[in-house]
């Protein structure tokens, strides 16, 4: 049922009185004598229109308004989902509800599927063209009560409650309609549908700030409008994908649809996702961290004419240097990665590194800081910690304050311990690790009247087995020498 109020803009007087600019057209094209219609100062008065252009179609210049023009019928299925307010809607008998009008401005945008996807669109009235955002001085649209440019029928208002500003993020809503339409046109056949939806979720999880529910709803609507008889099973892809260790993405969508990854990246750019479009970039997948300076990188390529996916293992310097990375790909995966410009490679790897995930099998024990802590614990266990601070002053043995739970140690003695085990470390690095890893601070204290410089760790939980209480060697006697060769502690 049409909802058109008495204030609907219909005649040329209505449009001009509303402060808008109209253009005289014939078959949808401005008259030959009207060449400056996109000039900001262009204007036709009511008297001039009455005397010279009353026989013409009326086109509205869209410098104040937005017209969302729908060419693919599937897009109409998503209008109700994403446009909460639809105060002005027009169409024609053979294509109803095909134009949605709003006050304001947006960048002009045509949503057209890449040419390589033409087989999906060969039976569609407008081919690869799905919809279009018309807006700006250089764009216009035929208004209701004028003859349509490509059909012998008149455009009509179907809803008119005013051409109003949209109360929300109109651009995001229209982009969602366009992307949903594209993914509906390309929807996978039986057997691939679950993977197809999982891959869509993977892209949205990795490259947007959408919440799980937003992703769930988005994919469920696509599945429903694509007549997927198991749409309910696709309704939690965002939630399950977020907790998954690995998500499919662009490469998997390209494989299912049978197109290049560039074609898929073009479609997802409609919602603001930016991808590198070079051939080399599409060969490099996600980066997953599985230990300190240890990473897994998914690489896509072809072997014996078939698509292949291989995971290689690299360190940080290999990720950063292009020649090292290419060598690692070839030696581990035997996959050819097309050459990229160095600046492109650096930008791509930086983005992928910043978006890296963390493996469920992350190897904490490989962390250098944990290894350093382990060395220190071996040192304390080997030397023992004493409750009388004279041991620290006279014999450089660790001292433990049981009441304050503070441990003090002599840095030179700890360094000697490491060197005896052939663990070499520059003094500046050793000091830094004591500060950053052990949270130790240099302490200038005293034992009696004598100065005693040490490194102190507060809130240190000492294993009771490593504590010696009130044992002080007699002054003048040497502490038993440690035979490191006879009692070697293997470094980790």
ROKEBA-524369 format. One line per field, with one value per residue (C-alpha): residue in one letter; z negated, y, x. Coordinates in Angstrom, 1 decimal. Example, Ala and Ser with C-alpha at 12.3 -4.5 7.8 and 13.67 -1.06 7.14 Angstrom:
REM residues 2
rest c(a,s)
zz c(-7.8,-7.1)
yy c(-4.5,-1.1)
xx c(12.3,13.7)
This chain:
REM residues 492
rest c(x,x,x,x,x,x,x,x,x,x,x,x,x,x,x,x,x,x,x,x,x,x,x,x,x,x,x,x,x,x,x,x,x,x,x,x,x,x,x,x,x,x,x,x,x,x,x,x,x,x,x,x,x,x,x,x,x,x,x,x,x,x,x,x,x,x,x,x,x,x,x,x,x,x,x,x,x,x,x,x,x,x,x,x,x,x,x,x,x,x,x,x,x,x,x,x,x,x,x,x,x,x,x,x,x,x,x,x,x,x,x,x,x,x,x,x,x,x,x,x,x,x,x,x,x,x,x,x,x,x,x,x,x,x,x,x,x,x,x,x,x,x,x,x,x,x,x,x,x,x,x,x,x,x,x,x,x,x,x,x,x,x,x,x,x,x,x,x,x,x,x,x,x,x,x,x,x,x,x,x,x,x,x,x,x,x,x,x,x,x,x,x,x,x,x,x,x,x,x,x,x,x,x,x,x,x,x,x,x,x,x,x,x,x,x,x,x,x,x,x,x,x,x,x,x,x,x,x,x,x,x,x,x,x,x,x,x,x,x,x,x,x,x,x,x,x,x,x,x,x,x,x,x,x,x,x,x,x,x,x,x,x,x,x,x,x,x,x,x,x,x,x,x,x,x,x,x,x,x,x,x,x,x,x,x,x,x,x,x,x,x,x,x,x,x,x,x,x,x,x,x,x,x,x,x,x,x,x,x,x,x,x,x,x,x,x,x,x,x,x,x,x,x,x,x,x,x,x,x,x,x,x,x,x,x,x,x,x,x,x,x,x,x,x,x,x,x,x,x,x,x,x,x,x,x,x,x,x,x,x,x,x,x,x,x,x,x,x,x,x,x,x,x,x,x,x,x,x,x,x,x,x,x,x,x,x,x,x,x,x,x,x,x,x,x,x,x,x,x,x,x,x,x,x,x,x,x,x,x,x,x,x,x,x,x,x,x,x,x,x,x,x,x,x,x,x,x,x,x,x,x,x,x,x,x,x,x,x,x,x,x,x,x,x,x,x,x,x,x,x,x,x,x,x,x,x,x,x,x,x,x,x,x,x,x,x,x,x,x,x,x,x,x,x,x,x,x,x,x,x,x,x,x,x,x,x,x,x,x,x,x,x)
zz c(0.0,1.0,-1.7,0.1,-1.7,-0.3,-0.4,2.1,4.6,8.1,10.4,11.5,9.3,6.3,6.9,7.6,4.6,2.4,3.3,5.5,9.0,11.8,15.2,18.4,20.0,22.9,22.5,19.3,20.9,20.4,23.5,25.8,25.0,21.2,20.9,17.7,15.5,13.0,12.5,8.9,10.2,12.7,12.1,14.1,13.0,12.9,15.7,17.9,17.3,18.1,21.4,22.6,20.9,19.9,22.3,20.7,18.1,14.8,13.4,9.9,9.5,6.4,4.7,1.7,1.9,2.1,4.4,3.7,7.0,7.0,10.2,8.8,7.2,4.6,3.0,2.2,-0.2,-2.4,-2.4,-5.2,-7.2,-7.0,-6.3,-9.4,-7.9,-4.4,-4.1,-0.4,2.0,5.8,8.6,11.7,12.5,13.8,11.1,7.9,4.8,6.7,5.5,1.9,1.3,-1.6,-2.3,-2.5,-0.5,-0.1,2.3,5.6,5.7,8.1,6.8,9.7,9.5,11.2,14.8,14.1,12.2,15.3,15.4,12.1,13.6,17.2,16.6,14.5,16.1,15.3,15.5,13.0,11.7,8.4,7.1,7.0,4.6,6.5,4.9,5.8,8.3,11.2,10.7,11.2,11.1,12.9,10.4,10.0,12.6,15.3,18.0,17.3,19.5,20.6,20.4,21.6,18.0,15.4,12.2,9.2,5.5,3.5,0.1,-0.6,-4.1,-3.1,-1.8,-5.2,-6.6,-7.6,-11.4,-11.5,-9.5,-6.0,-4.2,-6.4,-5.9,-2.1,-1.9,-3.9,-1.4,1.5,0.0,-1.1,2.4,3.9,1.5,2.2,6.0,5.4,2.7,2.7,3.9,1.7,0.0,-0.2,-2.0,-5.5,-4.5,-2.4,-5.4,-7.7,-5.2,-5.2,-9.0,-8.9,-6.8,-9.0,-12.2,-11.1,-9.3,-10.8,-14.3,-14.0,-17.1,-17.0,-16.9,-14.0,-12.1,-13.1,-11.9,-8.7,-7.6,-8.7,-6.6,-3.5,-4.0,-4.5,-1.4,0.6,-0.2,-2.2,-3.9,-6.7,-7.3,-11.1,-11.1,-9.8,-12.4,-14.9,-12.5,-14.1,-17.6,-16.8,-14.4,-17.1,-19.3,-16.5,-16.2,-12.4,-10.1,-6.4,-4.5,-1.1,0.5,-0.5,0.9,4.2,4.3,3.7,6.1,8.8,9.2,8.3,4.8,6.2,7.2,3.6,2.2,4.5,3.1,-0.6,0.1,0.3,-3.5,-3.9,-4.2,-2.4,-0.9,1.2,4.7,6.1,7.0,4.5,1.7,2.2,1.9,-1.7,-4.3,-8.0,-10.5,-13.7,-16.6,-18.4,-20.5,-21.1,-17.7,-16.1,-13.6,-11.2,-7.9,-5.5,-1.9,1.1,4.5,7.1,7.3,10.4,11.5,8.3,5.6,2.5,-1.0,-3.0,-6.4,-6.9,-10.0,-10.3,-12.7,-13.0,-10.8,-8.0,-8.2,-7.8,-5.0,-1.6,-0.2,-3.4,-3.4,0.3,-0.3,-3.3,-1.2,1.6,-0.7,-3.0,-0.7,2.8,3.8,6.1,4.6,7.4,6.9,5.1,4.8,1.5,0.1,0.9,-0.8,-3.9,-4.1,-3.7,-6.2,-8.7,-8.5,-8.7,-11.6,-13.5,-12.9,-13.8,-16.0,-18.8,-18.4,-20.9,-21.0,-21.9,-23.3,-26.5,-27.4,-24.3,-25.6,-26.3,-29.4,-30.9,-30.1,-31.9,-35.0,-34.9,-34.9,-37.9,-39.7,-39.0,-40.4,-43.7,-44.0,-43.5,-45.8,-48.3,-49.9,-53.5,-56.2,-57.6,-55.4,-56.3,-53.7,-51.0,-52.2,-52.8,-50.3,-47.7,-48.5,-48.0,-51.1,-51.9,-54.3,-55.3,-57.0,-54.0,-51.4,-49.7,-47.9,-47.4,-45.2,-44.0,-40.3,-39.7,-41.4,-39.2,-36.1,-37.1,-37.5,-34.0,-32.4,-34.1,-32.2,-29.0,-29.0,-27.6,-27.9,-27.6,-30.9,-29.7,-28.6,-31.9,-33.8,-31.6,-32.1,-35.9,-35.8,-33.3,-33.9,-37.5,-38.5,-40.5,-41.6,-42.6,-46.4,-48.3,-51.8,-54.8,-57.0,-60.3,-59.4,-56.1,-52.7,-50.9,-47.3,-45.9,-43.6,-45.4,-44.3,-46.3,-46.9,-46.0,-46.8,-47.6,-47.6,-51.2,-49.9,-48.6,-52.0,-54.6,-57.9,-60.1,-58.5,-58.4,-57.6,-60.1,-59.2,-57.6,-56.2,-52.5,-51.1,-49.5,-45.8,-43.4,-40.9,-37.9,-35.8,-38.3,-38.9,-35.7,-35.3,-31.7,-30.2,-28.8)
yy c(0.0,3.4,6.0,9.3,12.5,15.8,17.4,15.0,16.8,16.2,19.2,21.4,24.1,21.8,21.0,24.6,25.9,23.4,25.2,22.4,22.5,20.5,19.7,19.2,15.8,13.7,9.9,10.5,12.8,16.6,18.5,19.5,23.1,22.4,21.9,23.6,21.8,20.7,24.3,25.4,28.6,26.7,27.4,27.4,29.5,28.4,30.9,29.6,26.0,26.7,28.5,26.3,22.9,21.9,18.9,17.5,14.9,16.4,15.3,16.4,17.5,15.7,18.4,18.3,14.7,11.1,8.5,4.9,3.2,-0.6,-2.5,-6.1,-7.4,-9.3,-6.0,-5.3,-8.3,-6.5,-3.1,-4.1,-5.5,-2.4,0.7,1.5,4.6,4.8,8.0,8.6,5.6,5.6,3.1,2.1,-0.7,-3.1,-2.2,-1.0,0.3,0.8,4.2,5.3,9.1,10.9,14.5,15.0,13.9,10.9,10.0,8.6,4.9,2.1,-1.4,-3.5,-7.1,-7.6,-8.6,-12.0,-12.9,-12.3,-15.9,-15.4,-12.4,-13.4,-13.9,-10.7,-7.7,-5.3,-7.8,-7.2,-3.9,-4.3,-0.9,2.7,5.6,8.8,12.1,15.3,18.1,15.9,13.4,13.5,11.2,11.2,12.2,10.8,11.8,11.9,9.2,6.7,7.0,3.3,2.2,3.5,4.0,6.7,6.9,7.1,7.8,4.7,6.2,9.9,11.3,13.8,13.6,13.5,13.1,9.5,9.0,6.9,5.8,5.7,4.9,1.8,0.6,1.0,-0.7,-3.6,-3.9,-3.9,-6.5,-8.7,-8.6,-9.6,-12.5,-13.6,-13.6,-15.6,-17.9,-21.3,-24.5,-27.4,-28.9,-25.6,-23.4,-23.8,-23.2,-20.2,-18.6,-19.5,-17.7,-14.6,-14.5,-14.9,-11.8,-9.7,-10.9,-10.1,-6.8,-5.0,-3.9,-5.6,-7.4,-11.1,-10.5,-8.2,-10.8,-13.5,-11.6,-10.5,-14.0,-15.5,-12.9,-13.8,-17.5,-16.9,-14.7,-17.2,-19.9,-22.0,-24.7,-24.8,-21.1,-21.6,-23.5,-20.3,-18.0,-18.2,-17.9,-14.7,-16.2,-19.5,-17.9,-15.6,-18.5,-20.6,-20.9,-20.5,-18.9,-19.1,-15.9,-14.3,-17.2,-19.7,-17.5,-17.2,-20.9,-21.6,-19.0,-19.7,-16.3,-14.3,-13.1,-9.6,-10.0,-10.9,-8.0,-5.6,-6.7,-6.4,-3.0,-1.8,-1.9,-0.2,-3.2,-2.3,-5.1,-5.1,-6.0,-7.1,-10.8,-11.2,-9.8,-12.3,-15.2,-14.3,-15.2,-14.7,-14.6,-16.6,-16.2,-19.4,-18.4,-15.5,-14.5,-17.6,-17.3,-19.4,-17.8,-19.3,-19.1,-19.7,-20.8,-23.6,-27.0,-29.1,-26.8,-27.1,-24.4,-25.2,-23.8,-24.3,-23.0,-22.0,-21.2,-18.0,-15.6,-11.8,-10.8,-13.1,-11.4,-8.0,-8.7,-9.5,-11.6,-13.7,-14.3,-15.3,-17.7,-19.2,-19.7,-21.4,-23.7,-24.7,-24.6,-24.7,-22.1,-19.1,-15.8,-13.1,-10.2,-7.1,-3.7,-3.4,-0.7,-2.8,-5.8,-3.8,-2.3,-5.7,-7.5,-4.7,-4.9,-8.7,-8.7,-6.2,-8.3,-11.6,-14.1,-16.2,-19.9,-22.1,-24.0,-20.9,-22.0,-19.9,-21.9,-20.4,-16.9,-15.5,-13.8,-17.0,-18.6,-15.8,-16.3,-20.0,-19.2,-17.0,-19.6,-22.1,-19.7,-19.3,-23.0,-23.7,-21.0,-21.0,-17.8,-16.9,-15.1,-13.4,-10.5,-11.0,-13.8,-11.2,-8.7,-11.1,-14.0,-12.5,-15.1,-14.3,-12.8,-13.3,-11.2,-13.6,-11.0,-8.5,-11.3,-9.5,-11.1,-9.4,-10.7,-9.7,-9.0,-10.0,-13.4,-14.0,-13.1,-15.5,-18.2,-17.6,-17.5,-20.7,-22.3,-20.7,-18.4,-15.2,-12.0,-8.4,-6.6,-4.0,-6.7,-8.5,-5.3,-4.6,-8.0,-7.8,-4.6,-5.5,-9.3,-9.8,-6.3,-5.9,-2.5,-1.5,-1.1,0.7,-0.7,-1.4,-4.4,-2.9,0.0,-1.4,-0.5,-3.4,-2.8,-5.4,-5.8,-6.2,-7.9,-7.2,-9.6,-12.6,-16.0,-18.1,-21.9,-23.0,-25.7,-22.9,-21.1,-21.5,-20.0,-18.3,-20.0,-17.7,-19.2,-18.3,-15.2,-16.0,-19.3,-19.7,-20.7,-24.2,-23.8,-24.9,-27.5,-26.5,-29.4,-31.9,-30.5,-29.0,-27.6,-27.8,-24.5,-24.6)
xx c(0.0,1.4,2.0,2.3,1.3,0.0,3.5,5.0,7.3,5.9,5.8,8.6,7.1,7.3,11.0,12.0,10.1,11.9,15.2,16.4,17.9,16.2,17.5,15.4,16.0,15.0,15.3,17.3,19.9,20.1,19.1,21.9,21.6,22.0,25.8,26.5,24.0,26.7,27.9,27.1,25.5,23.3,19.6,16.3,13.4,9.8,8.9,11.8,10.8,7.1,8.0,10.9,10.9,7.4,7.6,10.8,11.5,12.5,15.9,16.9,20.5,21.7,23.7,21.4,20.1,21.1,19.4,20.1,19.4,18.7,19.4,19.6,16.3,18.3,19.3,15.7,15.7,18.3,16.7,14.4,17.3,19.6,17.5,15.6,14.0,12.5,10.6,10.9,10.8,10.1,9.9,8.0,5.6,8.2,10.8,9.0,10.8,14.0,15.0,15.5,15.8,17.6,18.6,22.4,25.4,27.6,30.4,29.1,29.6,28.7,28.6,29.6,30.9,34.3,34.1,35.6,32.3,30.1,29.0,27.2,25.4,24.7,20.9,20.5,18.7,21.6,24.4,27.2,25.7,24.0,23.2,24.5,24.7,24.0,25.0,26.8,26.7,27.7,24.8,21.1,18.1,14.7,11.9,8.4,5.8,8.4,8.8,11.5,14.6,14.7,11.0,7.7,6.4,6.4,8.3,6.0,6.3,5.5,6.3,6.6,6.9,9.5,13.1,14.8,18.2,18.9,19.1,22.1,25.2,23.6,26.9,27.4,23.8,24.0,27.4,26.0,23.1,25.6,27.9,25.1,23.7,27.0,27.6,24.0,24.6,27.8,26.4,28.0,26.4,25.5,28.6,30.5,28.0,29.3,32.9,31.7,30.0,33.0,35.3,33.0,33.1,36.9,37.2,34.9,36.5,40.0,39.4,36.4,35.4,32.1,30.9,30.1,26.3,26.6,28.6,26.2,23.2,24.9,25.8,22.5,20.6,22.7,22.1,18.4,18.0,20.0,17.5,19.9,17.9,20.4,20.6,20.2,23.5,25.3,23.8,26.8,29.7,31.0,30.9,32.5,35.0,36.2,37.2,38.6,42.4,42.1,39.6,39.2,39.3,39.8,41.8,39.1,36.3,38.2,38.7,34.9,33.7,36.3,37.9,41.0,41.5,41.6,37.9,37.0,39.0,37.2,33.8,34.9,36.4,32.7,32.5,35.9,38.2,41.4,43.5,46.6,45.6,49.0,49.4,52.2,50.2,47.4,49.8,50.7,48.1,47.8,50.6,50.3,52.7,53.6,56.6,58.9,60.2,58.6,55.8,53.8,52.8,50.2,51.3,49.0,50.2,49.9,51.5,51.0,48.2,46.2,45.7,47.8,48.1,51.3,52.4,56.0,57.9,60.0,61.5,61.1,64.1,62.8,59.4,61.0,63.4,61.8,64.7,64.9,61.1,61.1,63.9,62.0,58.9,60.8,62.8,59.9,56.9,58.3,55.7,56.4,55.5,55.3,57.7,56.4,57.9,59.9,57.6,54.5,56.1,56.9,53.4,51.8,53.9,53.5,49.7,49.6,52.1,49.9,46.9,48.7,47.0,48.5,48.6,46.8,50.1,52.1,55.4,55.9,59.0,60.7,60.5,64.0,62.8,61.5,64.8,66.7,64.4,65.2,69.0,68.5,66.5,69.3,71.8,69.8,69.2,72.9,74.3,71.3,70.1,71.1,69.2,72.4,73.4,77.1,77.1,76.2,78.9,81.8,81.1,78.7,76.1,72.4,70.6,66.9,64.9,62.1,60.0,60.0,60.2,63.1,66.0,69.4,72.2,75.6,75.6,79.2,78.7,75.6,77.6,80.4,77.8,76.5,80.0,80.9,78.1,79.2,76.2,77.6,75.8,77.0,77.1,74.6,72.1,72.5,71.8,68.8,67.3,67.8,65.9,63.1,62.8,63.6,62.3,65.6,66.9,70.4,70.6,73.3,72.9,75.1,75.9,76.9,79.2,80.3,78.8,77.1,76.1,73.6,70.6,67.3,64.1,61.0,58.1,60.3,58.8,61.8,61.5,62.2,64.6,66.8,67.0,69.8,69.1,71.8,74.8,77.8,81.2,83.9,85.8,89.1,87.9,87.3,84.0,84.2,85.1,82.4,83.4,81.2,82.5,81.4,78.0,76.8,73.3,72.3,71.0,67.6)
